[in-house]
Amino acid sequence: MPKTVDEAAHRATVLIVDDEAELRSMLATGLTISGYDVLEAASVEAAQQVLHDHRQIDIVISDVRMPGGADGTDLAIWLYRFRPETILILTSGYFQLAEAEAGPMVYGHRLPKPFRPSQAVQLIEQCLAKRAEERSRSDDFHHGHFR
């Protein structure tokens, strides 16, 4: 599928947040091969610093459970408050256990572990397409063009 001029001008930037270095590396390689700019963080605190330093991050892929300190749930709350335009994809091998818990787990998209980079790419593309469609509808509304 050919890319539009806007899409070609801006490659989506993805921030991977996971305490497992091998998983981050594998996912970063797969996303880079698929044409994404990739940043990495080993903790929520490091991710928040990266998000502060790089305003143009489109997507955050974060593990839910990380040892010590803040976890993916805390990051979801932080993103919702300070960067609500950023697409969040939460990864976990424990979504079944969290199903009964209300709260931040409902914010964002879910990608159960284990997953292949191609599955992450597919979800990212769906999220970006949905966001583009929503922005287009919003622009039409604000400019008086109704469908």
N, C-alpha and C positions, 0 to 999 in steps of 0.2 A: 504494500500500500504506500503510495507516494506521500511524502510529508509536505505540509503546506509551508509557505515562506516563514510564518511565525514559528512553527515547530522546528524548522531547520535553523532558525536564528537562535533558538534557545534549546539546548539539550537539557533535559530534566536532570536535576542534581538530587542524589539520594544519599542520605546519611544512615549508615548502618550502626546500630547500637547493640553490642553484645559483648559479654565478658569472655566468650570463647573465641580466641584469636583465629583458630583454624576455620571456624564457621564464618567469621567476618571476612577472612581472606578468600574463601571459596565463593561466597556470595558477591564480594567486591569484584572478583575476576569475571564472574558470569555477567554481572550488570555492566561492567566496563566493555566487555565484548559485545553486549547488546546495545551499546551506544550511550550509556548513561555516564554522567560525571559522578564519581563516588567519593564520599568522605566516610571516615570511620571513627568510632568512639568506643572505648572499652567500659564506660560507665555512664550513668545518667548525668553526673556532674560534668564529665568531659563533653558529653553531647550538648549540654546547655551552653557550654563555652563555645563550641563549634557553631551552634545556632546563633549565638550572640555575634560571633565574628563574621559569619557568612549569611547575609540576609537572604540570598537567593537559594534556599534549600526548598525543594518542592515536596519531597517525600522523606519521612523518617520510618525506617524499619527497625523496630526495637523488640528485643526479647522481653518477656514479661518478668521472668524471675532472674534476678542477678544478685549475687551474694554481697552482703554488706552495703549499707547506705541505701540510696533511693533505687527503686526498680522501675520497670516499664509502666506500671500503674501510676507512679508518681510523675513520670515523664508525660504520660497522657494528660494528666491534670494540668501540668505546666504548659504543654502545647495548647490545650484548649483555652487557657487563660491568655497566653502571650503570643501565640502563633496559630490562631484558629484556621488560617488559610492553608496551613501545612497539612498534607495528607499523611495520616498515621497508619502504619501497618504493624500490628502486634503479632509476634511469633511466640509460640509456646508448645510444649509437649503436654501441657496440663490444662487445656481449655475445658475439658470435661469437668474437672474439679472446680473450675471457676464459674461454671454456668449458673450456679445458684447464687453467686455473689452479685449484688447490684453495684452500680457505681461506674467508675471510669472504664471498666472492661467493655462497656457498650460503645465507647467512643473509639472510632477507628475501625479498621478492617482486620480480619484475622487470617493468619497463615499458620496452620498447624505444623509443628515439627514432627518428623523430619520433612523437609521439602527440598526440591531441586531449584537451582537458580532460575530455570525456565518457568517454574510455577510462580516465582516472585515477579519475573518480568511480565507474565500474563496478567497478574493482579495489578501491577503498577500501570500497565497500559489501560486496563479497565478503569482504574481510578482517574487517570489523566483524561481519558475520553469523557468520563462523567463530569469532571470539573470543567472541561472546555464547553460541554453542552450547557451546563448550568450558567457559566459566564456569558455564553451567547444569548441565552434566554433573558438574563438580567440586563444585558446591553440592549436587547430589543425592547424590553419593557421601559428602560430609562430613556430610550430615544423615540418612544411612541410607536414602535413597530410591533404589532401583536400578531401572534400566529394562531 
